[in-house]
Amino acid sequence: MPPNFSDVSPPTQIDFVDGPPKDTAAAPEPTSSQAALKVVRSVTTLATHMLIGIVVGSLLLATVRFMTPGATKTHIILCVIGFQMLMAEGILCLAPDSWCSTLSLKHQRWVHTGLQLGGAVLALVGCFIKVVDTGVNFQTYHGQFALASMVFTTISLVNGCASLFAYELRKCIPSIVSRLTHICFGTVALITASISLCFGMNYVWFVSFLSREYANALLVMVGALTTIVIINPLLTFYAKFSGAISS
């Protein structure tokens, strides 16, 4: 053996892994009832997207194709996109098994905020354009419910900021209060906007663009999509309110 040479065993091979060791335990499989509920939620969300697409697409197509350019045409386009598409999607994105349920809760809230803000701005601008064009005229049910939707949308926007920064504003406004009122005002804003839209679709000049049967079908679709969209906010409101009362 040559001098200064040590007989050592070969080093043990070390496996390097990225990050902490993974848990090899398999995730528990959902029960039959949980799987069935997930399927129902997914199918319901898909159906709601289809209803939104049909309603918004039909109204925009009829408006763009048959109406002459003017304040009324702009009013319909902005309000339909704002209320029935963006704001409805903004509420729907927070529902379980929604199209952004894979995101974290923080990111879901930012998506919700962006959609609600964009929809509210478009809808309010569309309403103000019509008010400026015709003057203050809230004698019809369409105009009265539109006024209510404008008021609740504006309040929901302001209240939404308080809800978004509930932790920072907790010394001034209890977080549970800002969140409950935000859910309430946002839900009422969508409901009144949908009712206003239904009265608007009953106008003779609008029905003349479509058949009576098609207009009635759209009325049913608006009612169905509005009902589905507000289910999750109502359940959330009930859960938070019950928790606040019991605590």
C-alpha positions as CSV (number, residue, x, y, z in Angstrom):
1,M,0.0,0.0,0.0
2,P,1.4,3.4,-0.9
3,P,2.2,5.7,2.0
4,N,-0.3,8.3,3.2
5,F,-3.1,6.3,1.6
6,S,-6.1,5.5,3.8
7,D,-8.4,2.7,3.0
8,V,-11.9,4.2,3.3
9,S,-15.2,3.0,2.2
10,P,-16.9,4.7,-0.7
11,P,-19.2,7.5,0.4
12,T,-22.9,6.8,0.8
13,Q,-24.9,8.2,-2.1
14,I,-27.0,11.1,-1.0
15,D,-30.3,11.8,-2.8
16,F,-31.0,15.5,-3.1
17,V,-34.6,16.5,-3.2
18,D,-36.2,19.9,-3.8
19,G,-38.1,21.2,-0.8
20,P,-39.3,19.3,2.2
21,P,-40.1,15.6,2.0
22,K,-43.5,15.0,0.5
23,D,-46.2,13.3,2.4
24,T,-46.7,9.9,0.7
25,A,-50.1,9.4,2.4
26,A,-52.8,9.4,-0.2
27,A,-55.5,12.0,0.1
28,P,-58.8,10.7,1.4
29,E,-61.3,10.0,-1.3
30,P,-64.5,12.1,-1.2
31,T,-67.6,10.4,-0.1
32,S,-70.4,9.7,-2.5
33,S,-72.4,12.7,-1.2
34,Q,-69.4,15.0,-1.5
35,A,-68.8,13.8,-5.0
36,A,-72.4,14.2,-5.9
37,L,-72.5,17.8,-4.5
38,K,-69.3,18.7,-6.4
39,V,-70.9,17.4,-9.6
40,V,-74.1,19.4,-9.0
41,R,-72.1,22.6,-8.3
42,S,-70.0,22.1,-11.4
43,V,-73.0,21.5,-13.7
44,T,-74.9,24.4,-12.1
45,T,-71.9,26.7,-12.7
46,L,-71.7,25.6,-16.3
47,A,-75.4,26.1,-16.8
48,T,-75.2,29.6,-15.4
49,H,-72.4,30.5,-17.7
50,M,-74.5,29.3,-20.6
51,L,-77.5,31.3,-19.4
52,I,-75.3,34.4,-19.1
53,G,-73.9,33.9,-22.6
54,I,-77.4,33.4,-24.1
55,V,-79.0,36.4,-22.4
56,V,-76.1,38.8,-22.9
57,G,-75.4,37.6,-26.4
58,S,-79.1,37.8,-27.5
59,L,-79.6,41.3,-26.0
60,L,-76.4,42.7,-27.5
61,L,-77.1,41.1,-30.9
62,A,-80.6,42.6,-31.0
63,T,-79.4,46.0,-29.8
64,V,-76.5,46.3,-32.2
65,R,-78.4,44.9,-35.2
66,F,-81.8,46.7,-34.9
67,M,-81.3,49.9,-32.9
68,T,-80.1,53.1,-34.3
69,P,-77.1,54.7,-32.6
70,G,-77.9,56.9,-29.7
71,A,-78.1,57.1,-25.9
72,T,-80.5,54.2,-25.5
73,K,-78.3,51.8,-27.5
74,T,-75.3,52.8,-25.5
75,H,-77.3,52.5,-22.3
76,I,-78.4,48.9,-23.1
77,I,-75.0,47.7,-24.1
78,L,-73.2,49.1,-21.1
79,C,-75.8,48.0,-18.6
80,V,-76.1,44.5,-19.9
81,I,-72.4,43.9,-20.0
82,G,-72.0,45.6,-16.6
83,F,-74.8,44.0,-14.6
84,Q,-75.6,40.7,-16.3
85,M,-72.1,39.7,-17.3
86,L,-69.3,41.2,-15.3
87,M,-71.1,41.7,-11.9
88,A,-72.8,38.3,-12.2
89,E,-69.5,36.6,-13.0
90,G,-67.9,38.6,-10.1
91,I,-70.3,37.0,-7.7
92,L,-70.2,33.6,-9.3
93,C,-66.4,33.4,-9.1
94,L,-66.5,33.1,-5.3
95,A,-68.8,30.1,-5.4
96,P,-67.5,26.6,-4.6
97,D,-66.3,24.7,-7.7
98,S,-66.5,28.0,-9.8
99,W,-64.2,28.7,-12.7
100,C,-61.5,30.2,-10.4
101,S,-61.9,27.9,-7.4
102,T,-58.4,26.6,-8.0
103,L,-57.0,30.0,-7.0
104,S,-56.3,31.0,-3.4
105,L,-59.0,32.9,-1.5
106,K,-56.9,36.0,-1.7
107,H,-56.7,35.8,-5.5
108,Q,-60.4,34.9,-5.8
109,R,-61.2,38.1,-3.9
110,W,-59.1,40.2,-6.2
111,V,-60.8,38.6,-9.3
112,H,-64.1,39.4,-7.6
113,T,-63.1,43.0,-7.0
114,G,-61.9,43.5,-10.5
115,L,-65.0,42.1,-12.1
116,Q,-67.4,43.9,-9.7
117,L,-65.5,47.2,-10.2
118,G,-65.5,47.0,-14.0
119,G,-69.1,45.9,-14.1
120,A,-70.3,48.6,-11.7
121,V,-68.5,51.4,-13.6
122,L,-69.9,50.3,-17.0
123,A,-73.4,49.9,-15.6
124,L,-73.4,53.2,-13.7
125,V,-72.1,55.0,-16.8
126,G,-74.8,53.4,-18.9
127,C,-77.5,54.5,-16.5
128,F,-76.2,58.1,-16.3
129,I,-76.1,58.3,-20.1
130,K,-79.8,57.5,-20.2
131,V,-80.6,59.8,-17.3
132,V,-78.9,62.7,-19.1
133,D,-80.6,61.9,-22.4
134,T,-84.2,61.7,-21.1
135,G,-84.0,63.7,-17.9
136,V,-85.1,62.4,-14.5
137,N,-87.9,60.0,-15.4
138,F,-88.6,57.2,-12.9
139,Q,-92.3,56.8,-13.6
140,T,-91.9,53.3,-15.1
141,Y,-91.0,50.1,-13.2
142,H,-88.0,49.8,-15.4
143,G,-86.7,53.2,-14.3
144,Q,-87.6,52.7,-10.6
145,F,-85.8,49.4,-10.3
146,A,-82.9,50.9,-12.3
147,L,-82.7,53.7,-9.8
148,A,-82.6,51.2,-7.0
149,S,-79.9,49.2,-8.7
150,M,-77.8,52.4,-9.1
151,V,-78.1,53.2,-5.5
152,F,-77.3,49.8,-4.2
153,T,-74.4,49.4,-6.7
154,T,-72.9,52.6,-5.5
155,I,-73.2,51.6,-1.9
156,S,-71.9,48.2,-2.6
157,L,-68.8,49.7,-4.2
158,V,-68.0,51.9,-1.2
159,N,-68.8,49.1,1.2
160,G,-66.7,46.7,-0.8
161,C,-63.6,48.8,-0.2
162,A,-64.3,48.5,3.6
163,S,-64.8,44.8,3.2
164,L,-61.6,44.4,1.2
165,F,-59.6,46.2,3.8
166,A,-61.7,44.9,6.8
167,Y,-58.6,44.0,8.8
168,E,-57.0,47.5,8.4
169,L,-60.3,49.2,9.3
170,R,-61.3,46.8,12.1
171,K,-60.9,49.6,14.7
172,C,-63.5,51.8,12.9
173,I,-65.8,49.2,11.4
174,P,-66.1,45.6,12.7
175,S,-65.1,43.3,9.8
176,I,-68.3,41.1,10.2
177,V,-70.4,44.2,9.7
178,S,-68.7,45.4,6.5
179,R,-68.8,41.9,5.0
180,L,-72.4,41.2,5.8
181,T,-73.6,44.6,4.5
182,H,-71.4,44.2,1.4
183,I,-73.1,40.8,0.6
184,C,-76.5,42.3,1.3
185,F,-76.1,45.4,-0.9
186,G,-74.4,43.5,-3.7
187,T,-77.1,40.9,-3.9
188,V,-79.9,43.5,-3.9
189,A,-78.1,45.5,-6.6
190,L,-78.0,42.4,-8.9
191,I,-81.6,41.5,-8.1
192,T,-83.0,45.0,-8.8
193,A,-80.9,45.3,-12.0
194,S,-82.3,42.0,-13.2
195,I,-85.9,43.0,-12.5
196,S,-85.3,46.3,-14.3
197,L,-83.9,44.4,-17.3
198,C,-87.0,42.2,-17.3
199,F,-89.3,45.2,-17.4
200,G,-87.2,46.7,-20.1
201,M,-87.5,43.6,-22.3
202,N,-91.3,43.8,-22.1
203,Y,-91.3,47.1,-24.0
204,V,-93.2,46.9,-27.3
205,W,-90.3,48.2,-29.3
206,F,-88.0,45.6,-27.9
207,V,-90.4,42.7,-28.3
208,S,-90.8,43.8,-31.9
209,F,-87.1,43.0,-32.5
210,L,-87.6,39.5,-31.1
211,S,-90.6,37.1,-31.1
212,R,-92.8,37.2,-28.0
213,E,-91.8,33.6,-27.3
214,Y,-88.1,34.4,-27.5
215,A,-88.6,37.4,-25.2
216,N,-90.4,35.3,-22.7
217,A,-87.7,32.7,-22.8
218,L,-85.1,35.4,-22.0
219,L,-87.2,36.5,-19.1
220,V,-87.1,33.0,-17.7
221,M,-83.3,32.8,-18.3
222,V,-82.7,36.1,-16.5
223,G,-84.7,34.9,-13.5
224,A,-82.9,31.5,-13.5
225,L,-79.4,32.9,-13.7
226,T,-80.0,35.6,-11.1
227,T,-81.4,33.0,-8.7
228,I,-78.4,30.7,-9.1
229,V,-75.9,33.5,-8.8
230,I,-77.3,34.8,-5.5
231,I,-77.5,31.4,-3.8
232,N,-73.9,31.3,-2.6
233,P,-74.0,34.9,-1.3
234,L,-77.2,34.2,0.6
235,L,-75.7,31.0,2.1
236,T,-72.5,32.9,3.0
237,F,-74.6,35.7,4.6
238,Y,-76.6,33.2,6.6
239,A,-73.4,31.4,7.8
240,K,-71.6,34.6,8.8
241,F,-74.7,36.1,10.5
242,S,-75.4,32.9,12.4
243,G,-71.8,32.8,13.5
244,A,-71.9,36.4,14.7
245,I,-75.1,35.8,16.6
246,S,-73.8,32.7,18.3
247,S,-70.4,34.1,19.2
